[in-house]
């Protein structure tokens, strides 16, 4: 999967999660790994929770990649976030990637180009250690995201 290769030069990677809740810290961990690569045109944000106010900052980028732990679903998933017609459901405790894409369209009449990378966690107890299995998937996610930013296909 590619983010359109050379055309994209202004990318925001947002690592979402709490590093003191074991595998929930995998989003910030991956964001740190990507930032350490020093890729030109790539900015990294780390946050424990997304807020509606974050949308305005996202709109300044050509592409946004959200990275977060998940409780269920595939072990590693990387997909584009599509605009969904209809009601926008959000709460003060959970804003989905789709919510940001929909709000960008409805409030600002802008298309927010976003991908969501989720890594299935195993442990969410209080600890600053990510489980070994999740760390392995985290490295795969770093490789996948970096390949997509460079316009290469991830094998």
C-alpha positions as CSV (number, residue, x, y, z in Angstrom):
1,X,0.0,0.0,0.0
2,X,1.4,3.4,-1.0
3,X,0.5,6.9,0.0
4,X,1.1,8.2,-3.6
5,X,4.9,8.2,-3.4
6,X,6.8,11.4,-4.3
7,X,3.8,13.6,-4.4
8,X,3.4,13.6,-0.6
9,X,6.0,15.7,1.2
10,X,4.1,16.9,4.3
11,X,3.0,13.9,6.5
12,X,1.9,13.9,10.1
13,X,2.2,10.7,12.1
14,X,0.2,10.7,15.3
15,X,1.0,8.1,17.9
16,X,-2.0,7.6,20.2
17,X,-1.9,5.8,23.5
18,X,-0.8,5.7,27.1
19,X,2.8,4.5,27.5
20,X,2.0,3.6,31.2
21,X,-0.7,1.1,30.1
22,X,1.5,-1.7,28.6
23,X,0.6,-2.3,25.0
24,X,-1.5,0.8,24.8
25,X,1.8,2.6,24.5
26,X,2.5,1.0,21.1
27,X,1.2,4.0,19.1
28,X,3.6,6.5,20.8
29,X,6.4,3.9,20.5
30,X,5.9,3.5,16.7
31,X,5.7,7.3,16.3
32,X,9.0,7.7,18.2
33,X,10.6,5.0,16.0
34,X,9.5,6.9,12.8
35,X,10.7,10.2,14.2
36,X,14.1,8.7,15.0
37,X,14.5,7.9,11.2
38,X,14.6,11.7,10.5
39,X,12.5,11.4,7.4
40,X,12.2,14.7,5.5
41,X,8.7,16.1,5.4
42,X,7.4,13.9,8.3
43,X,6.3,15.4,11.6
44,X,5.3,13.3,14.6
45,X,2.8,14.1,17.3
46,X,2.3,11.9,20.4
47,X,-0.9,12.1,22.5
48,X,-2.8,9.9,25.0
49,X,-6.1,10.8,23.4
50,X,-7.3,12.6,20.3
51,X,-9.4,15.7,20.8
52,X,-11.6,17.6,18.3
53,X,-9.2,20.5,18.6
54,X,-6.5,18.4,16.9
55,X,-8.4,18.6,13.6
56,X,-7.2,22.1,12.7
57,X,-3.6,21.0,13.1
58,X,-4.2,17.9,11.0
59,X,-5.6,20.1,8.1
60,X,-2.1,21.6,7.6
61,X,-0.7,18.3,6.3
62,X,-1.1,16.6,3.0
63,X,-1.5,13.2,4.8
64,X,-2.1,12.1,8.3
65,X,-1.3,8.6,9.7
66,X,-2.9,7.7,13.1
67,X,-1.2,4.8,14.9
68,X,-3.0,3.2,17.9
69,X,-3.3,0.0,19.8
70,X,-6.6,-2.0,19.3
71,X,-8.4,-4.4,21.6
72,X,-9.6,-6.6,18.7
73,X,-9.4,-7.0,15.0
74,X,-6.3,-8.0,12.9
75,X,-2.9,-8.2,14.6
76,X,-1.7,-5.4,12.3
77,X,-3.9,-3.3,10.1
78,X,-3.1,-0.3,7.8
79,X,-5.9,1.2,5.9
80,X,-7.2,4.4,4.4
81,X,-9.9,6.2,6.3
82,X,-12.9,6.9,4.1
83,X,-15.5,9.6,4.4
84,X,-18.8,8.2,5.7
85,X,-22.1,9.8,4.9
86,X,-24.6,10.3,7.7
87,X,-24.4,11.1,11.3
88,X,-21.0,11.8,13.0
89,X,-20.9,9.9,16.2
90,X,-18.3,11.0,18.8
91,X,-18.0,11.1,22.5
92,X,-15.6,13.0,24.8
93,X,-13.7,9.7,25.4
94,X,-13.4,8.3,21.9
95,X,-13.0,10.0,18.5
96,X,-12.6,7.6,15.6
97,X,-10.4,8.3,12.6
98,X,-13.6,8.5,10.6
99,X,-14.9,11.3,12.8
100,X,-11.9,13.5,11.9
101,X,-12.4,12.8,8.1
102,X,-16.1,13.6,8.4
103,X,-15.6,16.7,10.4
104,X,-13.0,18.0,8.0
105,X,-15.5,17.6,5.2
106,X,-18.5,19.0,7.0
107,X,-16.9,21.9,8.8
108,X,-14.0,22.9,6.6
109,X,-15.1,21.4,3.2
110,X,-11.7,19.8,3.0
111,X,-10.7,16.3,2.3
112,X,-8.5,14.9,5.1
113,X,-6.2,12.2,3.6
114,X,-5.8,9.8,6.5
115,X,-4.6,6.3,7.1
116,X,-5.1,4.3,10.3
117,X,-2.6,1.8,11.5
118,X,-3.8,-0.4,14.4
119,X,-1.8,-3.0,16.3
120,X,-3.7,-5.5,18.4
121,X,-2.5,-5.3,22.0
122,X,-2.4,-8.2,24.5
123,X,-2.0,-6.4,27.8
124,X,-3.3,-3.1,28.9
125,X,-2.4,-3.2,32.6
126,X,-0.3,-0.6,34.4
127,X,3.2,-1.0,33.2
128,X,5.7,0.9,31.0
129,X,6.6,-2.3,29.1
130,X,5.1,-3.3,25.7
131,X,4.7,-7.1,25.4
132,X,7.3,-8.8,23.1
133,X,4.7,-10.0,20.6
134,X,3.4,-6.4,20.2
135,X,6.9,-5.0,19.9
136,X,7.5,-7.4,17.0
137,X,4.3,-6.1,15.3
138,X,5.3,-2.6,16.1
139,X,8.5,-3.0,14.0
140,X,6.4,-4.4,11.2
141,X,4.2,-1.4,11.5
142,X,7.2,1.0,11.3
143,X,8.4,-0.7,8.2
144,X,4.9,-0.7,6.6
145,X,4.4,3.0,7.4
146,X,7.8,4.0,6.1
147,X,7.4,2.0,2.9
148,X,4.1,3.6,2.3
149,X,5.5,7.1,2.8
150,X,8.2,6.4,0.3
151,X,5.8,5.1,-2.3
152,X,7.0,1.5,-2.0
153,X,4.9,-1.6,-1.6
154,X,5.3,-3.4,1.6
155,X,5.8,-7.2,1.2
